[in-house]
Amino acid sequence: MRDITKFASLAGDPSGLNSALDAPGSSQDRIFAEAIMANEPTSILEEAGIITVRTLPPEVDEIAFPLVRNTQLTWYEIDDRGKSAYVGSDIQSTALNQVVYKVVRPTVKSAVIFLPDTVSLLNKADFDLFAKLGAVDAKRKKEQDACDLLGSESNFTQIYSAGGFVSLGSINAGSTLDPRDLTKAKRLLATGSDINVPDFVLMHPNQYEQLNTHGDFAPGASTNGAMLRKARFDDDGNIVRFDGMDIYVTELLPSVGSTTLTADQTNDAWTVVGHPVIVGCKGKAVGRGEHFGIKVSTEDNRRFHGQWKIFDMSYANTILMEESLVYIRAADA
């Protein structure tokens, strides 16, 4: 027997929805919400730590991500047998960087489907079909919003072009992803006074195809040996890791550059259609605050001979540490 009371607690009541879970009192909606959550696929980006998720209690509407930036201490040599300037005198303390809090306030995302009377969720086949549909799309929506955030240049301070790694460089049909773009991005992040050694690369399938078939990885090519040694491949010959960075591929990264340019683009930068490639540090890229669960409501409509199923989620994303990320403009050619 299914414990509906226990499930109502598991399903959650996302803050800001201004109504109790399953207000009409239909146990079917409660079970349906539970099935959606149970069927949600694992997010690779969450599992990898590219997206860091924090869950809010229902009564809280904001959550903070504490960020501690790198600090270099000032060291003094004290030689009590020599002529050290600091023997018998006070030394100055190093001021530590303050903890910075990135605050996220979840907002409600809502979707609606219509089920005619001929489709009954009491039917197991229909129930399973729509539960999986809701689960996959709910997780996809969360991940797509995070990818949209990563795909927007306005969220970055370190922007380069592919095929040469030029700062704020424009791209053309020849600006395809080169392995050295990734090694240079790593060098940029791993040097200087604020070191963030990158451990992931996120890209669209178009750019992955460019990297995966790049001539530097051709076996037997002695001139390309340095790049080949840095790469790791799976059993099918696909590159999965390069220069100590895990490679992740998603079609959800937005396309950039078209006849209608967005506010993030300039005519002299994106002259061809392409996608961004993101190099960065896990745990410092995207933070998502969310209220636990998904709310399912039903609105019966006799004039339409069916029911509206309303899905509500409450979450929001933010970029955590801009200095730990590099945005590379890459053409699709």
Residue, then its C-alpha position, 0 to 999 in steps of 0.5 A: m500500500r502506498d503511503i500517501t501522507k508520507f508522499a505528500s511530504l516527499a513531494g514538497d510544497p515549493s515556496g511562492l506557489n501560494s497553494a498547498l500541494d494538490a489543493p483539489g485533494s486528488s491523490q492521483d496528482r500526489i502520486f503523479a508528482e512522486a512518479i515524476m521525481a522518481n523518474e527524473p534522469t541523473s544530470i551529468l552536469e550536476e553529478a560532475g559538480i559543474i552545477t552545484v545544487r542547494t535545496l531551500p526549505p519551503e519557508v525560505d525564499e533565498i539561499a546564499f552560496p559562500l565563496v572564498r577567493n584565493t589569498q596570498l599570505t605575506w611571509y617574513e624571514i626572521d633570523d635572530r642570529g643575523k641582521s633580520a629587520y624583523v627581529g624584535s619587531d612586530i610583523q604585519s598581518t595579511a588581510l584575508n579576502q572576505v567571504v562573498y555570498k552569491v544569493v539566489r532567489p528561486t522563481v516558479k517555472s510552470a508548464v501545462i499539458f492537456l489530457p483528454d478524457t480518453v487518456s487516464l492516468l489510472n491506466k498504467a501505460d498512460f501513467d508511466l508515459f506521462a510521468k517519464l515525459g514530465a520527469v525528463d522535461a523537468k530535468r532538461k528545463k533546469e539544465q537548459d537554464a544553467c546552459d543558457l547562463l553559461g552561454s551568455e557572454s555578459n556573465f564572463t570576464q575572460i572571453y577569447s576566440a577559438g583558433g588562436f585564443v585571441s582576447l575578445g577576438s572576432i570569429n569567422a568560418g575558420s575559428t574552429l576549436d583547436p586543442r591549443d585553445l584549451t591548453k591556453a585557457k588552462r594556462l590562463l586560469a592556472t597562473g597569476s595571483d588568483i589561481n583556479v586550476p580548471d578541471f572541465v571543458l563544456m561544449h556543444p556537439n559541433q565543437y566536440e566533433q571539431l576537437n574529436t577529429h582534430g589532426d593533432f590526435a591522429p595516431g602516428a603523427s610525430t609532430n602532434g605527439a605533444m597534444l596526443r599525449k595529453a588526451r584520453f579516449d574511450d573504447d570507441g576512440n572518443i576523447v573524454r579527457f584532455d590536459g587534465m580536464d574532463i570533457y562534457v558535451t551537451e546540445l543545450l548550449p545556446s547557438v550564438g551569432s546570426t542575422t539577428l544579434t542579441a545584446d551579448q553579441t557584436n557585429d565584429a565578434w560573431t560574424v558566423v554562427g557558433h557556440p561557446v566552449i566553457v573551460g572552468c572549475k567544478g564547484k565554481a561554475v553554476g549554483r542553483g537554489e531550488h525548492f524540493g519537489i514538483k507540484v502537480s495540479t489538475e484543472d478539470n474542463r468539461r467544455f474541452h472534455g478533459q483535464w489540464k495538468i499544471f506542473d510547477m517548479s521553483y528554482a534559479n541559477t547564478i554564475l558563482m565565480e567568473e574568474s574561474l571560467v573562460y568563455i571561448r567563441a567557436a564557429d560551427a564551420 
